Amino acid sequence: MPRYYFTITYPGGYIQDRYEHELPNLTTAQDQALHFAQWMRGQGQHWQQAILHIISEGQELASVPFSVGGKHLP
């Protein structure tokens, strides 16, 4: 099963995922990324813009832009 990492970049920094997530495919990884972005909204973060990068085997496969303190979320 493929292993994915989720790294967040935001103005002034980044959060690197240190745990691998075994998921069946990229579509499931993208769904997981959206759920994670929604979870971040409830954690008191206030980034107006951030990007959640989906990485597997050292390559970025997709990115999900999101806002924690603003109003848009994919």
C-alpha positions in Angstrom: 0.0 0.0 0.0 1.4 3.5 -0.9 2.7 5.6 2.0 2.0 9.3 2.1 3.2 12.3 4.1 1.3 15.6 4.6 3.4 18.7 4.9 1.9 22.2 5.6 3.6 25.4 4.4 2.3 28.7 5.5 3.7 32.3 5.5 6.7 32.2 7.7 7.0 28.5 8.2 6.1 24.9 7.7 5.0 21.8 9.5 6.6 18.5 8.3 4.7 15.3 8.8 7.0 12.8 10.5 4.6 9.9 10.2 3.8 7.9 7.1 0.1 7.2 6.3 -0.6 4.0 4.4 -3.5 4.8 2.1 -4.8 2.9 -0.9 -4.5 5.7 -3.5 -4.0 9.4 -4.2 -7.7 10.1 -4.1 -7.9 8.8 -0.6 -4.8 10.8 0.3 -6.5 14.0 -1.0 -9.7 13.2 1.0 -7.5 12.7 4.1 -5.7 16.1 3.4 -9.1 17.9 3.3 -10.1 16.3 6.6 -6.8 17.3 8.1 -7.2 20.9 6.9 -10.7 21.0 8.5 -9.3 19.6 11.7 -6.6 22.3 11.7 -9.4 24.9 11.7 -10.5 23.7 15.1 -7.0 23.7 16.6 -6.7 27.5 17.0 -4.5 28.1 14.0 -5.0 31.4 12.3 -3.3 31.2 8.9 -4.9 33.2 6.2 -3.3 30.9 3.6 -1.6 27.6 3.8 -0.9 24.7 1.5 -1.0 21.0 2.5 1.4 19.1 0.3 0.8 15.4 -0.4 4.1 13.5 -0.7 4.9 9.9 -1.6 8.3 8.4 -2.3 9.9 11.8 -2.0 7.8 13.4 -4.7 4.9 15.9 -4.3 1.9 14.4 -5.9 -0.7 17.1 -5.1 -1.3 20.1 -3.0 -4.4 21.4 -1.2 -4.5 25.1 -0.5 -6.6 26.1 2.5 -7.3 28.9 4.9 -7.6 28.3 8.6 -8.4 31.8 9.8 -10.2 32.9 6.7 -13.4 31.7 5.0 -12.2 29.5 2.1 -11.6 25.8 2.3 -11.6 23.5 -0.7 
